[in-house]
Amino acid sequence: MNPFLEPTRRQFLGHVSSGLFGVGLTDLLGTSALGSTGRSILGAHFPPKAKRVLQIFCPGAASHVDLWEHKPMLEEMHGKPLPGEEDFVSFQGKNGPLMKSPWEFSPAGESGKMWSSMLPHMAAHADDIAFFHGMHSKTNTHGPGCVFVNTGHATEGFPSQGAWISYALGSLTDNLPTYVAIPDIRGEPPNGKANWSNGFLPARHQAIMMAAHQPIRNLETPKGIGPNGEKGTRDLVEFLNQRHAAARPAETDLQARIESYELAAKMQMSAPEVSDFASEPQHIHKLYGTDSSNELTAAYAQNCLLSRRLLERGVRYVNLYCASRASGVDGLLNWDAHKTLKADYERHCPVFDQPTAALLTDLKQRGLMEDTLVLWTTEFGRMPTRQVGTAGRDHNPDGFTTWMMGAGVKGGVSYGATDEFGRRAEQNPTTVWDFYSTVLHLLGLDYEKLSFYHNGIDQRLTDVHGGVVKQVLA
């Protein structure tokens, strides 16, 4: 495996929640508003199909016409102008002629879904996936685009989908966070923590960041502090917390910070075990590719394995990122292939393919897929044309693909489609609000009833929009 730096106990607790004194605090999940094990905050509106969510996000706008949506007309009209949009100017400028995908597509699974040769491992799951091919966005810029897909709003300050689900359903475990975000080794996605923010919801619903390349270690009680000293500190802080809460019955940011540290105290025992991969058999490491000679593949594979370990231990929502900011890092671009699509994707697709497919396989083999909903998302698509003077594709918010699989999802289906070139959503155009209305439905939540009163309005994840896409439900 790749060696990564190990943070100290103090650094880890600071990552969980910074700026407040007090580490060894009192019981949180059993006595606070978060609820004890399995107990929700609001509760489901009807029996759910899924009880946990894994969301895989590929920032940089992964190309639907090169990965998920086969377009024979691109091959037939390669090198010719896009009819009706010969002079179209997109995000970075004027577009050139149509450009076919550099890779072959072939049928996968019993469903015969046309599949890119760049994702051979993922092809094994073709019959389990429900594709949303008619997605479209309100923005063509990465930062607002990522936030829009994650929160239903193109501006910062709104709760992420994971925060909404944390607020609605609460925790499944006493000793780990309800909501975890796992950023890529290369950094955070565009607009950073706004993608997993609690927004105007209580602060405890923001995701806690964890990653395999920032393993949790050295959390033992510091030398020189015995059991009595530890207990005395806890008792004192509990007394102070109780006085604080009694004087301020309404929740405050400080109270939420206290709760974060209480959770951190509980995680001292549980979190190190989660990130200790030594207990995993060698065939699991081989399945994921955690020992790959490619540092990016190994790091993402370890994050995938961490995701499974978190889910099976009761984390309600895991937000896993593959790639980071839109700009290149050390010459290693992500999905944002403006200039050299073929070289970029041939470098990046293998990083994504094997570990992601392994994670899905592992969830199935362990029976976790029966009540886990898996989402794959990106902020928008890419143009079917090449940018003038390049061999890459510009941003395309008018048509792209997302997908879901797992609990309650009908596999091997495709809902919606872009036009024959992949330029615009044409058949059953679908919004982010429709997508998340469907997610909430699978979790037993009515998207019109899940709300939070803020600034004089009953705010919703789906704003004033949305509709459950019943065609993808099992």
Protein Blocks (a to p, Z undefined) as FASTA:
>chain_A
ZZdddddfklmmmmmoghiacjblcdfklmmmnopehiafkopabdcfbfbdcddddehi
aafklmmmccfklmmmgoiacehilmaccfkoccddddddfbdcddedjkopacdfklmm
lmmmmmmpccdfkbccfbfcfklmmmmmmnopabehiacfklmmmmmnopabfkbcfbdc
dddfkbccehilmlmcgkjacfklpccdddfklccehkbccehiafklmmmmmmmmmmmm
mmmmmmmmbacfklmmmmmmmmmmmmmmmmmmmmmmklpcfklmmmnopmgfblklmmmm
mmmmmmmmmmmnopabdcddedjdfbdcehiacfklfklmmlmmmmmmmmmmmmmmmmmm
mmmmnommmmcccddddfbdcdfbdcehiacdcddfkbccdddedehiaehiaedjddfk
omacfbhpacfklmmmmmmmmnopafklgccdeehiacdfklmgdjddfklpZZ
